[in-house]
Structures are given as structure tokens and as C-alpha cells.
Amino acid sequence: MTDIPAAQAPAPGTLNLDHIAHFVPDIDAASTALERLGYTLTPFSPQSHRLTEGGPLVPAGTGNRCVMLEHGYLEFLTPTADTPIAQQLHAAIARYTGVHLIAFGTSAPEADVARLTEGGFQPLPAVALQRPIGTETGTGTARFSVVRVAPGTMAEGRIQFCQQHTPELLWQARWTAHRNTVVGLEAVLLCVTDTAEAAERYARYTGLAVDRNDDGWTANTARGRLICLSVDAVRRHWKIDPPALPWLAGSVQTARDLDVLATYLQNGGCPTWREGDTLRAQWPAELGGMVIYRKA
């Protein structure tokens, strides 16, 4: 049997797609929508951080609930107070509700800082974050280190690197089973006006090779992909106009049983399109974004 928590960390010198975060204005409404879609949610958790190395923990002004998958996870982040980080969330949500954060899993944040510095991105000092988390025997403290750049450096959103120090607390068995049979985060979808510029920038930012195609480009991590689409490709494939540009349009997720999943999507009010072993869905407004589901 696979040790799900142990499988989350990438090998040294590689990255994976650790998680994405939807910024949502109403966590209760978002939670109800997710439960209707057949997802299991972690309890709500307020976040705290240290503003300086070794400094005291202070409230971040944000809180989250998560959908923990066998491969990666989905975060649903909401502002809870008037802090600088909460203000960033409010500004992002004013553009659109949906994905505003991509977190690459890393085992060597110091190497990420060095790469970003060499690439001219001027990374901020690594931030130590933590939040309380319930276990079946009490309460633990989830801890992780995050490498970020200044807001606005990456126009698509908060694109960061995350080292999980306590995966056994996040990926608890009671949270990784979902009625809709979803098991993994396979990719994140980006939509930009200039795919060539984005390809060059993300290659420098991540150190990943970028493969260009007629729709835009892809970049493969050790587990998970970035899929960048042109505005024209989004209009052709989804028959919609992006709500804003650039746009983190959504994700690709994997599920064991697409028929079971389709029933949950339909009961949850999601417009869906079946294409062989693929389901396309437009998530409810409380969550935002588009999701492609593939057979695991």
C-alpha cells in the first residue's frame, strides 16, 4: 500500500505540482459547493506566519479548507482580517474568483532562491508558515517553508515554492478518500495573451523545459504539469472568454471512475462535456474556474 504522505516530497533537484489555491470570498459557500461535488474537506484552519526569522507568530489574516488528494491537493483560501496578505486576496478576488496560486513542491528551497536570484526575480526571504491541524488523537502543527517573489512579479498570480515539513499531518487517510473518486492534481491551466513571453519567463522561474505547441506550451515537473493556453485556444476549447487576463483558468484532475464523478458534477450544477475518457466541467461560481477530469 502506498504511503501517501511520504510520496508527496519531490526528489532533491526536482519540483512537483504540490497544490493550487482558489481564492474565494465566502468559504462556507465554497465548502457547500465542494461537498455537493463529492469532495471531502479538511476543517477550516486560520493561518499564521513569522514576519521575520525567529520572530513571533502573528495571524496572517487568512484561513483555508483543503481537498487532500493522493497526489497533491487543492486549497481554498479566504481573507479573515485586514492584513497585507488578506488585502492581496481581496484584490485578486476582485479580478475573479478562482485559482490565483500555484505552489511547486520542493525539497531544496535554497536552490529555488538561488535560481530565482540568478534569473533576476529578486526572491523574498523564505517564510516559515504554520497552522494548527486536528488529528485523530489531538492537535498538531502543520509546518511548511515558502519561497515567494514580490506581488506582481508574476502577473498570473502567487507563483511560489513550498517545502512540506509535516506531510503526515496534511495527508491524513480520513481526508484523502473522496466520494467522487478524484485522486490527483495532474496539471494547472494558464491563459495568457503572450504565450512566448510566458514560456521564457516560466522556464527561468522554474528551471523546467518548456514544450511549445499550437495551443501554447506545456512544462512537466516530476509530478504534474503546467499547461499554458492562448486566449484563442480557450475560446476554441471552452467556448468562453476569460474573465480577466492573465488567468489561472483551472486544473486537470484524475479520478478512478468518471461515471461516478459525472453524477456528482451534474448534481452539483456543473456544466459538463464528455469526450471519451475525459470530462470537462465548469465549476460553480462559488469556486471559479474550469476543470478537466481524466481517468486515473
Sequence and secondary structure as in RCSB ss.txt:
>XXXX:A:sequence
MTDIPAAQAPAPGTLNLDHIAHFVPDIDAASTALERLGYTLTPFSPQSHRLTEGGPLVPAGTGNRCVMLEHGYLE
FLTPTADTPIAQQLHAAIARYTGVHLIAFGTSAPEADVARLTEGGFQPLPAVALQRPIGTETGTGTARFSVVRVA
PGTMAEGRIQFCQQHTPELLWQARWTAHRNTVVGLEAVLLCVTDTAEAAERYARYTGLAVDRNDDGWTANTARGR
LICLSVDAVRRHWKIDPPALPWLAGSVQTARDLDVLATYLQNGGCPTWREGDTLRAQWPAELGGMVIYRKA
>XXXX:A:secstr
   TTTTSS  TT EEEEEEEEE S HHHHHHHHHHTT      EEEEEESSTT  EEEEEEEEEEEE SBSEEE
EEEE SSSHHHHHHHHHHHH SEEEEEEEEES HHHHHHHHHHTT  B   EEEEEEEEETTEEEEEEEEEE B 
TTSSTTSEEEEEEES HHHHS GGGS  TT EEEEEEEEEEES HHHHHHHHHHHH   EEE SSEEEEE SS E
EEEEEHHHHHHHHS   SSSSEEEEEEEEES HHHHHHHHHHTT  EEEETTEEEEE  TTT SEEEEEE 
